[in-house]
Amino acid sequence: MPKHTIDPNQWIDLYSDYLFNFTVSRVNDREKAKDLVQDTFFAGLKSMKNFKGEASERTWLISILKRKIIDHYRKINSNKGKAEIRVEFNSEDDEGSWLEKRVADPDYKTAEDTIINEELGDAIYNCLNKLPQKQATVFRMKTIEGLETDTICNELNITPSNLWVIIHRARITMAECMEKNWF
């Protein structure tokens, strides 16, 4: 059986519509769906070295996206680290339902976690400073500040499609920089 390859430069053209439709049908919020798809692409870039080629690129991205959707529901349903949620997944690639019973307490941090978070934050900001100005601004507004797409587009006078492309390019560059400077 031939191994599948991975080409992140084609992800937006090949998979963004499919992943968006997949997501919006599960979260019922277009803006959140866009964010989850962007987060999926970013996570895919960060974990490209883990792609073994045993599944198609699309299947691999969907598996990342499913975890992002579960994390989304964990976050909105968590109750001091203990939440029960049910997320149904039915698609051509994977069928079944997943039940998550316990969620880690987000308030519990060890000293080691704090040190690692500070080092990671420094690495992220060092990489952010290496981006072109517009990419850095858009990345900061969307990913760090968590601003809505419409707000960013209005403030920077860009279209949502342009924002999507800028975020994608920024995330590719950030992932490469983080791989060199953090991992």
Secondary structure, DSSP 8 states (H G I E B T S, - for coil): -------GGGHHHHHHHHHHHHHHHHH--HHHHHHHHHHHHHHHHHTGGG--SSS-HHHHHHHHHHHHHHHHHHHHH-STT---EEEEEE-SS-EEEEEE-----TT---HHHHHHHHHHHHHHHHHHTTS-HHHHHHHIIIIIS---HHHHHHHHT--HHHHHHHHHHHHHHHHHHHHHHT-
